[in-house]
Amino acid sequence: MKLLFASAAVLTWLATGVLATAPPPLNKAVPVSNHFIVQYNDDVSAADRQKHEALLHATVSRHTKYRGIMKTFSIGSFQGYHVEIDAQSVRDLQAANIIKTVIPDARISINAAIPSTSRVLIPRDGDLPPGSDIRVMPAATWGQSRLSHRNSGSSGFVYQRGGSTAYVIDTGIRVTHEEFLDPTNATTRAIWGKNFLDANTVDTDENGHGTHVAGTIGGRTLGIAPETELIACKVFDANGGGPWSGVLAAMDWAVKDAVAKNRVGRSVINMSLGGGKFQPVDDAVTAAVNAGITVVVAAGNTGDLVKNISPAGNADAITVGAIYDDDSRAEWSNYGDGLDVFAPGYAIKSAWIDSDTATREESGTSMACPHVAGLVAYLMEIFGPHTPAQMRDRVNGLATMGKVTGAGDGSANAIAYNGNEMFL
């Protein structure tokens, strides 16, 4: 018989200290008092989940000052909820045999920007390729140029028209920025999806990180896929912080939105974020991939092995490390088994929040990640719908191999490439 919710009497046999906890995240995540992520076992029926949640709600409302279940998550096999409860209710949850884990929620931060003033960009050689089937943007960022040439130092961004949909789980997007506007009719490709923070935050980017990321994915002059639709999922505040529960809620919403709007195989989730190992978010990434959504994640900026990071260490995501403009791995970029591809991550110029024309240079794997998310969106439009496995193969098959110096043991020595030579 399934135990949906345990009473205090049932708990007398439990050993102490069994609360599942995540290792301390490397970005100094701070636990949120009395907030937990509860994950069901994979085989729990919808009826049993409903009964459990009703019982928990009734118990919490009678006996505690806490709010109980605040958000539910349902991404394929990843089923769970975010709850605010007292210590006794936590122990009750641990004893329920339909529950897989009860893990404290925690506030994490966007990956801290890396100073961009210590290197000088190498000159461009001006070798713009010809061809009537492609477009060349001469005044390109070095990141755009690197993704469209086999060799570093080449100039111009070479690409075809195309883009699909990217869900940007970040600080939001300044949707009115000119990088996201169609110059012919003044409509925007950047759409406000949903704000997953509390009611005290506004529906815009108050930090800049998300707008910068979105500009690299699909900015009109600064992006890898200049025609991509960009959907803002706000999980971080003006200071770049927010709880894991918000990230999970955003993933849940993005997958449901993609399914409802027939975007499976034509959409990508960008996650320029991370912390120490946090199993619920890793499980949610796997569930999103199993649902048909490609997920691209930043490797992280601590010079650590990606296996120690969530969601970077998830084998189902495409994990992106950062290179300098001379094709060397940035010393702060994480590395190792599970790092799938490198992309430009130093002094990346993109959109910013100070005005609708503002730009700024930022560095970090947060900047490398959207180069690959943009590439994924671009390739989905050029070649048609892809499963996540097909897209991984496509990105790996196109990548420029063997060019990264100091890639790190276990890292794939591969630089993202958009394959434009096929159309010359």
JOQUIQUI-V243110 format. One record per pair of residues at least 6 apart in sequence whose C-alpha atoms are under 6 Angstrom apart, sorted by the first residue. I is the first residue (numbers start at 1). J is the second residue. D is the distance in whole Angstrom. If there is no record, write none. Layout:
I,J,D  I,J,D
This chain:
3,96,5  3,97,5  4,52,5  4,96,5  5,96,5  6,92,5  6,95,6  6,96,6  7,92,6  20,102,6  20,103,5  21,103,5  22,278,6  24,276,6  25,275,5  25,276,3  26,275,5  26,276,5  27,275,6  29,106,6  29,107,5  29,108,5  30,106,5  30,107,5  31,105,6  31,106,4  32,105,6  32,106,5  34,84,5  34,85,6  35,83,6  35,84,4  35,105,5  36,82,6  36,83,5  36,103,5  36,104,4  36,105,5  37,81,6  37,82,5  37,102,6  37,103,5  37,105,6  38,80,5  38,81,5  38,101,6  38,102,5  39,79,6  39,80,4  39,100,5  39,101,5  40,79,6  40,80,5  40,98,6  40,99,4  40,100,5  41,98,6  41,99,5  41,100,5  42,77,6  57,68,6  60,68,6  66,84,6  66,85,5  67,84,6  68,83,5  68,84,5  68,85,6  69,82,6  69,83,4  70,82,6  70,83,5  71,81,5  71,82,5  72,80,6  72,81,4  73,79,5  73,80,5  73,81,5  73,252,6  75,252,6  75,287,6  76,287,6  78,284,6  78,287,6  106,243,5  106,244,6  107,242,5  107,243,4  108,241,6  108,242,6  108,243,6  109,240,5  109,241,4  110,240,5  110,273,5  111,273,6  113,363,6  113,364,6  114,363,5  114,364,6  116,347,5  124,153,5  124,154,5  124,155,5  125,154,5  126,155,5  131,424,5  134,159,6  134,160,5  135,158,6  135,159,5  135,160,6  136,157,5  136,158,5  137,156,5  137,157,5  138,156,4  140,156,5  140,157,6  143,344,5  144,157,5  145,155,6  145,156,5  145,157,5  147,416,6  147,417,4  147,418,6  148,157,6  148,158,5  148,417,6  148,418,5  159,420,6  162,227,6  162,378,6  162,381,5  163,225,5  163,227,5  163,228,4  163,377,5  163,378,5  163,381,5  164,228,5  164,266,6  164,377,5  164,381,6  165,228,6  165,229,5  165,267,5  166,230,5  166,267,6  166,268,5  166,269,6  167,231,5  167,269,5  168,231,6  168,232,5  168,233,6  168,270,5  169,233,5  169,271,6  170,210,5  170,234,5  170,235,6  170,236,6  171,205,6  171,210,5  171,234,5  171,235,6  171,236,5  172,204,6  172,205,4  172,210,5  172,232,5  172,233,6  172,234,4  173,205,5  173,210,5  173,211,4  173,232,6  174,204,6  174,205,6  174,211,6  175,190,5  177,356,4  178,356,6  178,357,6  179,219,5  179,220,5  180,188,5  180,189,5  180,190,6  180,219,6  181,187,6  181,188,4  189,229,5  190,230,5  190,231,6  191,231,5  192,231,6  192,232,5  193,231,5  193,232,5  193,233,6  194,233,5  195,234,5  196,234,6  196,235,5  196,246,5  197,235,6  206,238,5  207,238,4  208,352,6  208,353,5  211,351,6  211,352,6  212,350,5  212,351,5  212,352,6  213,370,6  215,223,6  215,350,5  215,351,5  216,222,6  216,223,4  216,350,6  216,370,6  217,223,5  217,224,5  217,370,5  217,371,6  217,374,4  218,224,6  218,225,5  218,226,4  218,228,5  219,226,5  220,226,5  222,350,6  224,374,5  225,374,5  225,378,5  235,242,6  235,246,5  235,247,6  236,242,5  258,264,6  264,292,6  264,293,6  265,385,4  265,386,5  265,387,5  266,380,6  266,385,5  268,293,6  268,294,5  268,295,6  269,295,5  270,296,5  270,373,6  271,297,5  272,297,6  272,298,5  272,366,5  274,310,5  274,311,6  275,309,6  275,310,6  276,309,5  276,310,6  277,308,6  277,309,5  277,310,5  278,310,6  282,311,5  282,314,6  286,316,6  292,387,6  294,388,5  295,317,5  296,317,6  296,318,5  296,373,6  297,312,6  297,319,5  297,369,6  298,319,6  298,320,5  298,365,5  298,366,6  298,369,5  299,312,5  299,319,6  299,320,5  299,321,5  299,334,5  300,334,5  300,365,6  301,332,5  301,333,5  301,334,6  302,332,5  303,332,4  303,333,5  303,334,4  304,334,5  305,334,6  305,335,5  305,336,5  306,312,6  306,313,5  306,334,6  306,335,6  307,313,4  312,319,6  318,340,6  319,339,5  319,340,5  320,341,5  320,342,5  320,369,5  321,333,6  321,342,5  321,365,6  322,330,6  322,333,6  322,342,5  322,343,5  322,344,6  322,345,5  322,365,5  322,368,5  323,329,4  323,330,5  323,343,6  323,344,5  323,345,6  324,330,6  324,346,6  327,404,5  328,404,5  328,405,5  329,406,6  329,407,5  335,408,6  335,411,6  336,408,6  336,409,5  336,410,4  336,411,4  337,410,4  337,411,5  339,411,5  340,412,5  341,412,6  341,414,5  341,415,6  342,414,6  342,415,5  343,368,5  343,415,6  343,416,6  344,368,5  345,363,5  345,364,5  345,365,6  345,367,5  345,368,4  346,363,4  347,361,5  347,362,5  347,363,5  348,361,5  348,362,5  349,360,5  349,361,4  350,359,5  350,360,6  351,358,6  351,359,4  352,358,5  352,359,5  352,360,6  398,417,6  398,419,6  399,414,6  399,415,5  399,416,5  399,417,5  400,414,5  400,415,5  401,413,6  401,414,5  402,413,5  404,413,6
